[in-house]
Each structure stands twice: as structure tokens, then as C-alpha cells.
């Protein structure tokens, strides 16, 4: 395979269930880099991504599902949610009693107290009056939604935003231009890499557009069935070095 760029989702793909990268996977990524293959992570996480993975392993970084795209530490493109677009939506959801957060630059502006179990990801947060909120967002998120809540959000959502729900129930709302596939395309263009020369790994619903647009798509064995359906290849699970095994057998 003529692979010049490898793109990894993080949670339940590159990361094991305990949120670590195995030694085998770490070594496989380094071998890719040593052979001149560009390595990129593409995650729904924000600033917490750099806290759990070694920056040196990745030439490119895509966070917030594509809202922020970096080569090294330089932002090459961003697709934010303007606060004037976000404000009426946040107020409508707040009035319904939904737990809402608008995130930008690692700060979570929220209408509820962040649970103790979130402290490994959410370091900085502020209880916020959305009527006075004037910060653009990289991502808006909510959770613990009923089917009726999801219908309400879809009816209330501005036309230039979209929502995707992760396997853990977290609903993420982004600018329609913030997708993993568009971010990967921007990085690939900067490096002169063709779509056919890109392999991507994923497991969750927010990885589907990434896998559809990669030259070679690989779903984890632990991926959702909808994700496996769009992938050309299936590798072993995230807890059994699935990414490393596939790279060793097909690229390295």
C-alpha cells in the first residue's frame, strides 16, 4: 500500500479503554514517522487530547471533530460557532432544562455543575448566563437526552450547525464545516498528499465521514455496526492493539 498519511481517532480506537496508548501502538506510530508517513489524530476532544497522548507522536492534530486543525502547534484552519448563532439555541435548550456547554480554548461555559467524574477531561469551567454569553464556540455539547430532547434539538438547531451523538451518549454540536474529513483534507493538501494515500481508523458515529473520505478505511472490531458498514477493513479491538496490528501487517 502506498500510504503517506495515517489518521487515528483517539477514544476506543488508538486509546485503550483505560485511556492509554500501548507500547506496541506507540512503537508502530514511531515506525510510521521514521518511514516518512505523516501521523494525525482526529478527535471530538478539545485541549484534553494533548493531556493524554504524546504530542511528538503526531504531525497533525484535529480536535473538536474538525473545528480546529493544526500542523504541529500551528492552526491552519478553524470552523467555529459564532456566539450570535449559538446564543438563541443555547437559551432555548436552557429553557427546556437541558444541560448545555459551549466550549472554546479549553474553557467550558455551562449552565450546570460539572460532575466529579468529568474532571479528567473538564479542567476549566464556568457557570454561565447564556443570555450574556459572547464567546464563539469550538463545540457545544449536551448529554442525558431523551428521544424527545433529540427531536427538540434537531428542530431548534440553526441550519449551519449539526449534531452527532457518540456511543457514550454525549451529543456534540458543531459548525457544518467542522468535520474530520474536511480537516484531514486541509492537512493533506498542505502536505501534497492524495486522498488515496490516506488510511483512517475509527469506531464511533463521528468517524463515519472520516472513513468515507479516506483512501483506505479501517473500523475497529469494537466499533459500532454503522461504522463497520462504511469501512473497507476491520482490525482487532482497541484493547488488543488493533491499530498497531493492522499497521504492522499492511503498512510496516
Helices and strands as residue ranges (DSSP letters): E 5-8, I 10-14, H 23-34, E 38-42, H 48-52, G 55-57, E 60-63, G 64-66, E 68-71, E 74-78, H 83-96, E 100-104, E 107-110, G 116-118, E 124-127, G 130-132, E 139-142, H 147-156, E 161-165, E 171-175, H 180-191, G 195-197, E 198-202, G 205-207, H 208-213, E 216-220, H 225-230, E 233-235, G 238-240, H 242-250
